[in-house]
C-alpha cells in the first residue's frame, strides 16, 4: 500500500489551476507537516449522512457502532423507551 497524502491550501489565496493540479509532484516542509495514522482516524466518530440543509450532523446525532450486534441492541433499547 502506498502512502496517501492530503494537501490543504489557505482560503485567502487564489490557486493557479496551471500550477496546482492532481498528479503534480508535491514537496513539503517537515516542520509544517504531520503524520496522521489510520488508528487515529478510526478513533474519530464520523458520518456520511447530511442534515436537512446539507450540513454535517452534530456530535449528539452521530451513532457509531463497531459491529451489527451492538447497533441492534442499542436500537432495541431505544424502542423499549
C-alpha positions as CSV (number, residue, x, y, z in Angstrom):
1,X,0.0,0.0,0.0
2,X,1.4,3.4,-0.9
3,X,1.1,6.4,1.4
4,X,-1.8,8.8,0.7
5,X,-1.4,12.5,1.1
6,X,-3.8,15.4,1.6
7,X,-2.7,18.9,0.8
8,X,-4.5,21.9,2.3
9,X,-4.4,25.4,1.0
10,X,-5.3,28.7,2.6
11,X,-8.7,30.0,1.5
12,X,-7.3,33.5,1.3
13,X,-5.0,32.7,-1.7
14,X,-6.4,32.0,-5.1
15,X,-4.9,28.9,-6.7
16,X,-3.5,28.9,-10.2
17,X,-5.0,25.8,-11.9
18,X,-2.0,25.5,-14.1
19,X,0.3,25.1,-11.1
20,X,-1.9,23.2,-8.7
21,X,-3.4,20.1,-10.2
22,X,-3.8,16.4,-9.5
23,X,-0.7,14.3,-10.4
24,X,1.8,17.1,-10.0
25,X,4.8,16.5,-7.8
26,X,4.4,17.9,-4.3
27,X,7.1,18.9,-1.8
28,X,6.6,19.5,1.9
29,X,8.2,21.4,4.8
30,X,8.8,18.8,7.5
31,X,8.4,21.3,10.3
32,X,5.0,22.2,9.0
33,X,3.9,18.6,8.2
34,X,2.3,16.0,10.4
35,X,1.6,12.3,10.1
36,X,-1.9,11.0,10.7
37,X,-2.1,7.3,11.3
38,X,-5.1,5.1,10.5
39,X,-5.5,4.2,14.2
40,X,-6.1,8.0,14.9
41,X,-8.7,8.2,12.2
42,X,-10.5,5.1,13.4
43,X,-11.0,6.6,16.8
44,X,-13.0,9.5,15.5
45,X,-16.7,9.4,15.0
46,X,-17.9,10.1,11.6
47,X,-20.9,10.0,9.3
48,X,-21.6,10.2,5.6
49,X,-25.1,11.4,6.4
50,X,-26.2,15.0,5.9
51,X,-28.9,17.0,7.7
52,X,-31.8,18.9,6.0
53,X,-29.7,21.8,4.8
54,X,-26.8,19.5,3.7
55,X,-24.6,20.2,6.7
56,X,-22.9,17.6,8.8
57,X,-24.8,16.1,11.7
58,X,-23.9,17.3,15.2
59,X,-21.9,15.1,17.6
60,X,-25.0,14.2,19.5
61,X,-26.6,13.0,16.3
62,X,-23.9,10.6,15.2
63,X,-24.2,7.0,16.1
64,X,-21.0,4.9,15.9
65,X,-21.1,1.1,16.2
66,X,-18.2,-1.3,15.6
67,X,-20.5,-4.2,14.9
68,X,-24.1,-5.0,14.0
69,X,-24.9,-6.7,17.3
70,X,-24.1,-3.5,19.3
71,X,-26.2,-1.4,16.9
72,X,-29.1,-3.9,17.1
73,X,-29.0,-3.9,21.0
74,X,-28.9,-0.1,21.0
75,X,-31.9,0.2,18.7
76,X,-33.9,-2.3,20.7
77,X,-33.3,-0.3,23.9
78,X,-34.5,2.9,22.2
79,X,-37.7,1.2,21.0
80,X,-38.5,0.0,24.6
81,X,-38.4,3.5,25.9
